[in-house]
Amino acid sequence: MALTAEGERFGNINPELRQLICLTDDDVLHIVDGYEADPFVLAFQDTVRRAGIKAELASVTPEQLKELYQGITSAINLGFGRSSQESASKRQREVVQILKLATQSGASDIHFFPTPNGHQLRFRVHGELDTIKSFAGGDGLALLSTIYTSMCESVDPNYRPEVSQDGRLQSEFVKECGLFGARIATRPTLNGPWMAVRLLYDSGEVIPLERMGYLDEQIDLLTRLIHRTEGMVLLSGTTGSGKSTALQTLLSMLLKFNNFAINLATVEDPVEYRIEGANQTPLLGEWADAITNLMRMDPDVLMLGEIRDLLSAIAAFQAANTGHGAWSTVHTSTAAACIQRLHDLGVEDSLLMDPSLVKGLVNQSLTRVLCPDCKLPYLENCGRLTRDLQHRIQKRCIPEHVYLKGAGCARCKGRGVVGRTAIAEIILPDLRFMRTFREKGKAEAQAFWVHSLGGITKNAHLIHRINEGIVDPLLGEKDVCQLDEDVMTIGGRQ
């Protein structure tokens, strides 16, 4: 029965709107193809939600909509299954197939990008977005609705394409797809709703620092940090820079070094990777409250998923100031910028500039690794690059050791790259570094770290990998920084 027909429960809608939608008593909202993002249709969906109905969306033609109102046919004959549950089940299977294809491709993210004609399905693999297929009309919107309403754990049980929403994929689907978890975020756009799904893998393996891409000198510094259980260590980078993976490895090493005889407790939003031997807890409420609660659980070391505001920063410093270890992440582009970020949040300099509290600052990016089978020698192919990049390569690198991305082959599946490697910088602040930062600022402190303490910047790490022939300088500049970044920011050989 059509609940939006005249005289029925929702029969007082505008006649023009009735030509676009039909809500049936099996809780399916049928929408004429192409009108899923119509403001009047979206407003009616909100009305249905407020009435306590969790409606499944289905795309129909104008003729099919007319048949629904005339009672000539039913949802079964329109191809939606015997009920909304069966319809949802079919789309759930399609979503699971998409998730499995993404995991087989090694994708880090899945995007449902809205277009004027529907949605594009895109996977991010090795940092690049690949278009997999397109969904016409309302097919993409129906998938988004299925993911959020029937496959997702979220605060709001109803999918609302006109607002931003966050959630997590339910455990049954996570396990079926061989994942540890999946974060879901939605946002309205000019062309309709956009959904991004971050895939969280758990192979059960702790990836060694060498395999991540850290240099021997950097591994020595990180080893010093994990051999102590007090003070604060901050890992930083942009979204998708591998911070969480690095944190998992470092904390696993810390536990192993202490023979698993310490209490390492975490608060994460959500829990992204398994850390064997740690008490991993989800964020419940505010970060500062969670940290305060965790301090009552007799921890030796705390891992805080992210410092986002002043209250969480102060709570983290209180943990470090009482003899606990505190590890966390922030979003910055350099290691030294971690201090600037916390200063901007409002942390007092007496805490921030104390090297007995702040033990380590780590920043990393990920850059693509060349396929060894199809990479091309730079000297024979330098004409492919712009003159200014050629100039930087000639001046900063060893040209005869440099290679460029090839056209692709069977080994790399036509990509020209076979993975990504970490490009990092690690600062173990001392009193002189902190004094320079306080008196002269971040840039001078960075310069002091390099020129007086022998620090290895991300720029230097990147050039090292380019000279090994495993990173294309063009891709390295896109992923990390320009080859002359150090010259521009901390001075040095012109």
C-alpha positions as CSV (number, residue, x, y, z in Angstrom):
1,M,0.0,0.0,0.0
2,A,1.2,3.5,-0.8
3,L,1.4,5.6,2.4
4,T,1.8,8.7,0.3
5,A,-1.4,8.2,-1.6
6,E,-4.3,10.7,-0.9
7,G,-6.1,9.9,2.3
8,E,-3.2,7.8,3.7
9,R,-0.8,8.6,6.5
10,F,1.5,10.8,4.4
11,G,-1.1,11.7,1.9
12,N,-1.0,15.4,2.6
13,I,2.1,16.0,0.5
14,N,2.3,18.3,-2.4
15,P,0.9,16.7,-5.6
16,E,4.1,17.6,-7.5
17,L,6.1,15.7,-4.9
18,R,3.8,12.7,-5.2
19,Q,5.0,12.4,-8.9
20,L,8.6,11.9,-7.6
21,I,8.1,9.6,-4.6
22,C,6.1,6.8,-3.1
23,L,6.4,5.5,0.4
24,T,5.0,2.0,0.7
25,D,4.0,0.1,3.8
26,D,7.0,-2.2,3.7
27,D,9.1,0.9,4.6
28,V,10.6,1.4,1.1
29,L,10.8,5.0,-0.2
30,H,10.6,4.8,-4.0
31,I,12.2,7.8,-5.7
32,V,12.1,8.6,-9.4
33,D,15.6,8.1,-10.9
34,G,17.5,11.4,-10.9
35,Y,15.6,13.1,-8.1
36,E,17.4,11.6,-5.1
37,A,19.1,14.9,-4.2
38,D,16.0,17.0,-4.9
39,P,15.5,19.3,-1.8
40,F,11.8,18.5,-1.5
41,V,12.6,14.8,-1.7
42,L,15.3,15.2,1.0
43,A,12.8,17.2,3.2
44,F,10.3,14.4,2.9
45,Q,12.9,11.8,3.9
46,D,13.5,13.9,7.1
47,T,9.7,13.9,7.7
48,V,9.7,10.1,7.5
49,R,12.7,9.8,9.9
50,R,11.0,12.0,12.4
51,A,8.0,9.8,12.2
52,G,10.2,6.9,13.4
53,I,10.3,5.1,10.0
54,K,13.7,3.8,8.8
55,A,13.0,3.7,5.1
56,E,15.0,1.9,2.5
57,L,15.6,3.9,-0.7
58,A,14.8,2.4,-4.1
59,S,15.1,4.0,-7.5
60,V,12.2,3.7,-10.0
61,T,11.1,5.0,-13.3
62,P,8.1,7.4,-13.6
63,E,6.0,4.5,-15.0
64,Q,6.9,2.2,-12.1
65,L,6.0,5.0,-9.6
66,K,2.6,5.4,-11.3
67,E,2.0,1.6,-11.1
68,L,2.7,1.7,-7.3
69,Y,0.0,4.3,-6.8
70,Q,-2.4,2.5,-9.0
71,G,-1.9,-0.7,-7.1
72,I,-1.2,-2.5,-10.4
73,T,2.0,-4.0,-9.2
74,S,4.0,-4.5,-6.0
75,A,7.5,-3.9,-4.9
76,I,8.2,-7.6,-5.7
77,N,7.2,-7.1,-9.4
78,L,9.3,-3.9,-9.5
79,G,12.4,-6.0,-8.7
80,F,13.0,-4.9,-5.1
81,G,12.6,-8.4,-3.6
82,R,9.9,-9.6,-1.3
83,S,10.6,-6.9,1.3
84,S,12.9,-4.0,2.0
85,Q,15.1,-6.5,3.9
86,E,15.6,-8.6,0.8
87,S,16.3,-5.5,-1.2
88,A,18.8,-4.3,1.3
89,S,20.4,-7.8,1.4
90,K,21.0,-7.7,-2.4
91,R,22.7,-4.3,-2.1
92,Q,24.7,-5.5,1.0
93,R,26.1,-8.3,-1.2
94,E,27.1,-5.7,-3.8
95,V,28.8,-3.6,-1.1
96,V,30.7,-6.6,0.2
97,Q,31.9,-7.4,-3.3
98,I,33.2,-3.8,-3.6
99,L,34.9,-4.1,-0.3
100,K,36.6,-7.4,-1.2
101,L,37.7,-6.0,-4.5
102,A,39.2,-3.0,-2.7
103,T,41.1,-5.2,-0.3
104,Q,42.4,-7.4,-3.1
105,S,43.7,-4.2,-4.8
106,G,45.4,-3.1,-1.6
107,A,43.3,0.0,-1.4
108,S,43.5,2.3,1.6
109,D,40.3,4.1,0.9
110,I,37.0,3.7,-1.1
111,H,35.2,6.8,-2.4
112,F,31.7,7.1,-3.8
113,F,32.2,10.4,-5.6
114,P,29.0,12.2,-6.7
115,T,28.7,13.4,-10.3
116,P,26.0,15.2,-12.2
117,N,24.9,11.8,-13.6
118,G,25.2,9.5,-10.5
119,H,28.3,8.3,-8.6
120,Q,31.8,7.1,-9.4
121,L,33.4,4.3,-7.4
122,R,37.1,5.1,-6.8
123,F,39.8,3.2,-4.9
124,R,43.0,4.9,-3.5
125,V,45.9,2.5,-4.1
126,H,49.5,3.5,-3.3
127,G,48.2,7.1,-2.8
128,E,46.5,7.4,-6.2
129,L,42.8,7.4,-6.9
130,D,41.6,4.9,-9.5
131,T,38.1,5.0,-11.0
132,I,36.6,1.5,-10.9
133,K,33.1,2.0,-12.2
134,S,30.2,4.4,-12.4
135,F,26.7,4.1,-11.0
136,A,23.9,5.8,-13.0
137,G,21.1,7.8,-11.4
138,G,20.0,6.7,-8.0
139,D,22.0,3.4,-7.9
140,G,24.9,5.0,-6.1
141,L,22.6,6.7,-3.6
142,A,20.9,3.4,-2.8
143,L,24.3,1.8,-2.1
144,L,25.2,4.7,0.2
145,S,21.9,4.4,2.0
146,T,22.4,0.6,2.4
147,I,25.9,1.1,3.8
148,Y,24.9,3.7,6.4
149,T,21.5,2.3,7.5
150,S,22.1,-1.4,7.5
151,M,25.8,-2.1,7.6
152,C,27.1,0.7,9.8
153,E,27.4,1.4,13.5
154,S,26.7,5.1,14.0
155,V,25.2,7.7,16.4
156,D,22.4,8.5,13.9
157,P,20.7,5.3,12.7
158,N,19.2,7.1,9.7
159,Y,21.1,8.1,6.6
160,R,20.8,11.8,6.0
161,P,22.5,12.8,2.7
162,E,22.0,16.5,3.4
163,V,24.4,16.5,6.4
164,S,27.8,15.1,7.3
165,Q,27.8,11.8,9.2
166,D,30.4,9.4,10.6
167,G,30.2,5.7,11.4
168,R,32.0,2.3,11.4
169,L,31.3,-0.8,9.4
170,Q,29.7,-3.5,11.5
171,S,32.0,-6.3,12.6
172,E,30.2,-9.0,10.6
173,F,31.0,-7.3,7.3
174,V,34.5,-6.3,8.5
175,K,35.4,-9.9,9.2
176,E,33.8,-11.1,5.9
177,C,36.0,-8.8,4.0
178,G,39.2,-9.7,5.9
179,L,39.6,-6.3,7.5
180,F,40.2,-5.1,11.1
181,G,37.8,-2.2,10.7
182,A,36.4,0.4,8.3
183,R,35.7,4.1,9.1
184,I,32.9,5.7,7.2
185,A,32.3,9.5,6.6
186,T,29.7,11.2,4.5
187,R,29.3,14.8,3.3
188,P,26.8,16.6,1.0
189,T,28.2,18.2,-2.2
190,L,26.9,20.2,-5.1
191,N,26.3,17.0,-7.0
192,G,24.9,15.0,-4.1
193,P,26.2,13.0,-1.2
194,W,29.8,11.8,-1.0
195,M,31.0,8.9,1.0
196,A,34.5,7.9,1.9
197,V,35.5,4.5,3.6
198,R,38.9,4.2,5.2
199,L,39.9,0.5,5.2
200,L,41.9,-0.7,8.3
201,Y,43.9,-3.9,7.8
202,D,45.3,-6.3,10.4
203,S,47.6,-9.0,9.0
204,G,48.6,-9.9,12.6
205,E,52.1,-9.0,11.6
206,V,54.1,-6.1,13.2
207,I,55.9,-4.5,10.3
208,P,59.7,-3.9,11.1
209,L,60.9,-0.4,11.0
210,E,63.4,-1.3,8.3
211,R,60.6,-2.6,6.0
212,M,58.7,0.6,6.6
213,G,61.6,2.6,5.1
214,Y,63.3,4.1,8.1
215,L,67.1,4.6,7.9
216,D,69.5,2.8,10.3
217,E,70.3,6.1,12.0
218,Q,66.6,6.8,12.5
219,I,65.9,3.3,13.9
220,D,68.7,3.9,16.5
221,L,66.8,7.0,17.6
222,L,63.5,5.2,17.8
223,T,65.0,2.4,19.7
224,R,66.2,4.9,22.3
225,L,62.6,6.1,22.7
226,I,61.1,2.6,23.2
227,H,63.7,1.8,25.8
228,R,62.1,4.2,28.2
229,T,58.6,4.2,29.7
230,E,58.3,7.9,30.7
231,G,57.9,11.1,28.8
232,M,55.9,12.1,25.7
233,V,56.5,11.0,22.2
234,L,54.5,12.6,19.3
235,L,54.1,11.1,15.9
236,S,52.9,13.5,13.2
237,G,52.0,13.6,9.6
238,T,49.1,14.3,7.3
239,T,46.1,12.0,6.9
240,G,47.1,8.7,5.4
241,S,50.8,9.2,6.2
242,G,51.1,5.9,8.1
243,K,51.2,7.3,11.6
244,S,49.0,4.6,13.1
245,T,51.0,1.8,11.5
246,A,54.3,3.3,12.8
247,L,52.7,3.7,16.3
248,Q,51.5,0.1,16.3
249,T,55.1,-1.1,15.5
250,L,56.8,1.1,18.0
251,L,54.4,0.2,20.9
252,S,54.7,-3.5,20.0
253,M,58.5,-3.1,20.2
254,L,58.1,-1.3,23.6
255,L,56.0,-4.1,25.0
256,K,58.4,-6.7,23.8
257,F,61.4,-4.9,25.2
258,N,59.7,-4.9,28.6
259,N,58.7,-8.6,28.3
260,F,55.0,-7.6,28.3
261,A,55.4,-6.8,32.1
262,I,54.0,-3.3,31.8
263,N,50.4,-2.0,31.5
264,L,50.1,-0.2,28.1
265,A,46.6,1.3,27.8
266,T,45.2,3.1,24.7
267,V,42.2,5.2,23.9
268,E,41.4,5.4,20.2
269,D,38.7,6.7,17.9
270,P,38.2,4.0,16.7
271,V,40.7,1.2,17.5
272,E,42.5,0.9,14.2
273,Y,45.1,-1.8,14.7
274,R,45.7,-4.6,17.1
275,I,48.6,-4.2,19.5
276,E,49.3,-7.5,21.2
277,G,49.6,-7.1,24.9
278,A,48.0,-3.7,25.2
279,N,44.6,-2.8,26.7
280,Q,43.0,-1.1,23.7
281,T,39.9,1.0,24.5
282,P,37.5,3.0,22.3
283,L,36.9,6.7,22.9
284,L,33.8,7.2,25.0
285,G,32.9,10.8,25.2
286,E,35.6,13.6,25.3
287,W,39.3,12.9,24.9
288,A,40.3,14.7,28.1
289,D,37.7,12.7,30.1
290,A,38.9,9.5,28.6
291,I,42.6,10.2,29.4
292,T,41.6,11.2,33.0
293,N,39.7,7.9,33.3
294,L,42.6,5.9,31.9
295,M,44.9,7.4,34.5
296,R,42.9,5.6,37.2
297,M,43.5,2.3,35.5
298,D,47.1,1.9,36.8
299,P,48.8,2.4,33.4
300,D,52.6,2.5,32.8
301,V,52.3,3.8,29.3
302,L,49.4,5.5,27.6
303,M,48.7,5.7,23.9
304,L,46.3,8.5,22.9
305,G,44.9,8.2,19.4
306,E,45.2,11.9,18.7
307,I,45.7,15.2,20.6
308,R,42.9,17.4,19.2
309,D,42.3,20.2,21.6
310,L,43.8,22.0,24.7
311,L,42.0,19.7,27.2
312,S,43.4,16.5,25.7
313,A,46.8,18.1,25.4
314,I,46.9,19.1,29.0
315,A,45.7,15.7,30.1
316,A,48.5,14.1,28.1
317,F,51.1,16.3,29.6
318,Q,49.7,15.5,33.1
319,A,50.3,11.9,32.3
320,A,53.9,12.5,31.2
321,N,54.5,14.8,34.2
322,T,53.5,12.1,36.7
323,G,56.1,9.6,35.4
324,H,54.0,7.8,32.8
325,G,54.9,7.3,29.1
326,A,52.5,9.1,26.7
327,W,52.4,8.4,23.0
328,S,50.1,10.3,20.6
329,T,49.6,11.7,17.2
330,V,49.1,15.2,15.8
331,H,48.6,16.6,12.3
332,T,51.7,18.6,11.2
333,S,54.0,18.7,8.2
334,T,57.4,18.5,10.1
335,A,58.6,17.1,13.4
336,A,59.4,20.5,14.9
337,A,55.9,21.7,14.0
338,C,54.6,19.4,16.7
339,I,55.7,21.9,19.3
340,Q,54.2,24.8,17.4
341,R,50.9,22.9,17.0
342,L,50.6,22.3,20.8
343,H,51.6,25.9,21.5
344,D,48.8,27.0,19.2
345,L,46.4,24.8,21.1
346,G,47.4,26.7,24.3
347,V,49.8,24.4,26.1
348,E,52.1,26.4,28.4
349,D,55.7,26.8,27.3
350,S,56.9,25.6,30.8
351,L,55.5,22.1,29.8
352,L,56.1,22.3,26.1
353,M,59.7,23.3,26.2
354,D,60.8,20.8,28.9
355,P,63.0,18.1,27.3
356,S,62.5,15.9,30.3
357,L,58.8,15.7,29.3
358,V,58.9,15.9,25.5
359,K,61.2,13.0,24.6
360,G,60.6,12.5,20.9
361,L,59.1,14.2,17.8
362,V,58.5,12.0,14.8
363,N,57.1,13.1,11.4
364,Q,56.6,10.9,8.4
365,S,55.2,10.9,4.9
366,L,54.7,8.1,2.4
367,T,56.0,8.1,-1.1
368,R,55.6,5.6,-3.9
369,V,58.2,2.9,-4.6
370,L,59.2,2.3,-8.2
371,C,58.6,-1.1,-9.9
372,P,62.1,-2.6,-10.3
373,D,61.0,-4.3,-13.6
374,C,59.9,-1.3,-15.6
375,K,61.5,1.7,-14.0
376,L,63.5,3.9,-16.5
377,P,67.0,5.4,-16.1
378,Y,66.8,9.2,-15.6
379,L,69.7,10.1,-17.9
380,E,68.0,8.5,-20.9
381,N,64.6,9.9,-20.1
382,C,65.2,13.3,-18.4
383,G,63.4,15.1,-21.3
384,R,60.1,13.9,-19.8
385,L,60.6,16.3,-16.8
386,T,60.4,20.0,-16.6
387,R,63.6,22.0,-16.8
388,D,63.4,23.2,-13.2
389,L,63.0,19.7,-11.8
390,Q,65.9,18.6,-14.0
391,H,68.0,21.4,-12.5
392,R,67.1,20.3,-8.9
393,I,68.0,16.7,-9.7
394,Q,71.4,17.7,-11.2
395,K,72.1,19.8,-8.1
396,R,70.8,17.7,-5.3
397,C,71.0,14.1,-6.5
398,I,73.4,11.7,-8.2
399,P,71.8,11.7,-11.7
400,E,73.3,8.4,-12.9
401,H,71.6,6.7,-9.9
402,V,68.2,8.2,-10.5
403,Y,65.3,6.3,-12.0
404,L,61.8,7.4,-13.2
405,K,58.4,5.7,-13.2
406,G,57.9,3.4,-16.2
407,A,54.7,2.7,-18.2
408,G,53.8,-0.3,-16.0
409,C,54.2,-4.1,-16.4
410,A,52.8,-7.4,-15.2
411,R,54.6,-7.1,-11.9
412,C,53.2,-3.7,-10.9
413,K,49.8,-4.4,-12.7
414,G,50.4,-1.4,-15.0
415,R,51.0,1.1,-12.2
416,G,54.7,1.7,-12.4
417,V,54.9,1.5,-8.6
418,V,54.7,-1.4,-6.2
419,G,54.0,0.1,-2.9
420,R,55.0,3.0,-0.6
421,T,57.8,3.7,1.8
422,A,58.1,6.0,4.8
423,I,60.1,9.2,4.5
424,A,60.7,10.5,8.0
425,E,62.5,12.8,10.4
426,I,63.0,12.2,14.1
427,I,64.0,14.8,16.8
428,L,65.1,13.9,20.3
429,P,64.9,17.4,21.8
430,D,67.6,18.5,24.2
431,L,67.8,21.7,26.3
432,R,69.6,23.6,23.5
433,F,67.0,22.7,20.9
434,M,64.2,23.8,23.2
435,R,66.0,27.0,24.1
436,T,66.5,27.8,20.5
437,F,62.8,27.1,19.8
438,R,61.7,29.3,22.6
439,E,64.0,32.2,21.8
440,K,64.1,32.1,18.0
441,G,61.2,30.0,16.8
442,K,60.6,26.8,14.8
443,A,62.7,27.6,11.7
444,E,65.8,28.4,13.7
445,A,65.3,25.3,16.0
446,Q,65.0,23.1,12.9
447,A,68.2,24.6,11.5
448,F,70.0,24.1,14.9
449,W,68.8,20.5,14.9
450,V,70.3,19.8,11.4
451,H,73.5,21.9,11.6
452,S,74.4,21.3,15.3
453,L,72.8,17.9,16.2
454,G,73.2,16.2,12.8
455,G,69.4,15.8,12.2
456,I,68.2,14.0,9.1
457,T,65.3,15.8,7.5
458,K,62.6,14.3,5.4
459,N,64.2,16.2,2.5
460,A,67.5,14.4,3.1
461,H,65.8,11.0,3.6
462,L,63.9,11.5,0.3
463,I,67.1,12.3,-1.6
464,H,68.7,9.2,-0.1
465,R,65.9,7.0,-1.5
466,I,66.0,8.8,-4.9
467,N,69.8,8.1,-5.1
468,E,69.1,4.5,-4.4
469,G,66.9,4.4,-7.5
470,I,63.8,3.3,-5.7
471,V,61.8,6.6,-5.7
472,D,61.0,8.8,-8.7
473,P,62.0,12.4,-8.0
474,L,58.8,13.7,-9.6
475,L,56.7,11.4,-7.3
476,G,58.9,12.2,-4.3
477,E,58.2,15.9,-4.8
478,K,54.5,15.3,-5.1
479,D,54.4,13.1,-2.0
480,V,56.9,14.7,0.3
481,C,58.6,17.9,-0.6
482,Q,60.7,19.6,-3.3
483,L,64.3,18.5,-3.5
484,D,65.6,21.9,-2.4
485,E,63.2,22.2,0.6
486,D,66.0,22.3,3.2
487,V,67.9,25.1,1.3
488,M,64.7,27.2,1.4
489,T,63.7,26.5,5.0
490,I,66.9,25.9,7.0
491,G,69.7,27.2,4.8
492,G,72.6,25.3,3.4
493,R,74.4,24.8,0.1
494,Q,72.6,26.8,-2.7
